[in-house]
Amino acid sequence: MAKAATLITGSTVVRGRLEGSEDLEIQGRVEGQIALDGALTIDSAGRADATVNATSIYVHGILIGDATATDTIHLTGESIVVGDLAAPRVIVDDGAKVRGLIDMGGDASPAKSSRSTKTKTSRPRSAPAEAETVEEPELPAAASTKKVNVKKRQ
């Protein structure tokens, strides 16, 4: 008999680091870091402003932050993701909104390390990084708004 996933309900906001060896479903909001030896599901009303490491990640809602999975990352048609993704298998359904790099190198190395390597080789040393404020896509009513500073890639 399979265990039910741990549930963070819609009216709950969790700030900090979450670690575990079971599945987690977010219907509310998590801010911080998530490290799981199981699957993470972000419900259509859920939002994670977090760095995520899990076996599998399923996004129906909003994910702001880098995510690494050892198996699969699946972005459904209603998902909004701002951050780099790294997994051997990444599924992006039609309608998903993604802003970031997708690394399917197979070793599921953290997305940040692949970004820093590419940034060093692609940008001349004399060129400063330009920062600009980018408006996020329209968010569902259950999610709060947040502006994200993004470095312009050259």
N, C-alpha and C positions, 0 to 999 in steps of 0.2 A: 504494500500500500504506500503510495507516494505521499510525501509530506506536502502540506499546503505552503505556498510562498508566504514569507513575512510581508505584511501589508502596511504601508504608510498611507493613511487615509487622506481624503481631500482637504480636510481642515487642519492638517498637521504640517508644520514646518520644522525640519531637522537641520541644525547647523553643526558641522564638525566632521569627524571621520567615522564611517560605517564600515565594519569588517564582519565577514561571516563566511560560513561554508554552505549556506542554503540559498534558495532562490529569494529574490526581493522584488516586490511590486510597488511602484511609486504612483500613487494617485494624488498625493499632495505635492510638497516641495522639499528638495534636499539641496543644501548648500555646503560644499566642502569637498570631501574625498569619499569614494566608494571603492572598496576592495572586496571582491566576492570570489569564492570557489563554487559558484553557481551562476544561475541566469539572473540578469537584471531586466525587468520590464518597466518601461516608463509609459504609464497609461495615457490616453488621449487628453485627460485633464491634468496630468502630472508634469512636473518640471524639475530638472536636475541642473543646477549650476555647480558642476562638480567635475573633477578628474575621476574617470571611471576605469577600473580594471576588473574584468569579470570573464567567466567562461564564455557566455553568450550575452549579447545585449540586443534587446528589442525595443525600438523607439516608436511610440505612437503619438507622443506629445512633444515636449521641448527638451533638448539637451544642449546646454551651453558649457563647453569644455571638451578637452581631449578625452578620447575613449580608446581603450585597448582591450581586445577580446582574444582568447586563445582558440576560439572556435569560429563564431559567426557574429556579425553585426548586421541587423536587419532594420532598415528604415522604411516604415510604411508610408503610404501616400499622404497622410495628414501630419507627418512629423516635420519638425523644424530643428536643424542641427547647426550650431556654430562652433566649430572646433575640428581638430584633426582626428581621423579615425585610422586604426591599425588592427587588422585581423586577416587571417588566411582567406576568409570568405566575407565579402561585404555585399549585401543585397539592398539596392535602392529602388523602391517602388515608384511608379509614375506619380508625380505630384509632390514627392518629398522635396523639402527645401534644405539645401546643404551649402554651407560656406566653410571651406577648409580643405585640407589635403586628405586623400584616401590612400593608405599604404596597404597593399595586399602582398607584401613580400614573403609571407608565409611564416616568418619567425615571430610575429606578433611583438616586435620590439616596440617600446614606447614611442608614440608619435612625435613627442618633442625632440628626441634624438635625431630622427630622420629629418625633421624640419631644420634643425640647427646646421646639419651637414649641408643641406641644399642651399640654405641661406648664405653660408660662407662661400660656397663655390659660385653662386649665381650673382652675387652683388659685389661690385668693385669696392675695394677698401675705402676709397675716398668718398663714395656716395653714402650720405647719411640716410637712415631709414626715415621715410616720411610717415607721420602718424596722421590719421584722419578719423573722424567720428563717423561711424556707419550706422544708419538706422536699421533696426531689426525688422524682419517681416512682421506683419500684423499677428499679434498673439491672441490665443483664445481668451475668453473672458476670465477664466480661472487663473491665468498666469499674470504675473506682474510684468511691467515693462522695465527694460534695462538697456542702456546704451553700451556698446562694446567698442573699445579702441582696437583698431586693426592696423597692423603695419602693411603698407602697400607693397606688394611683391613686384620686383622688377625683372 
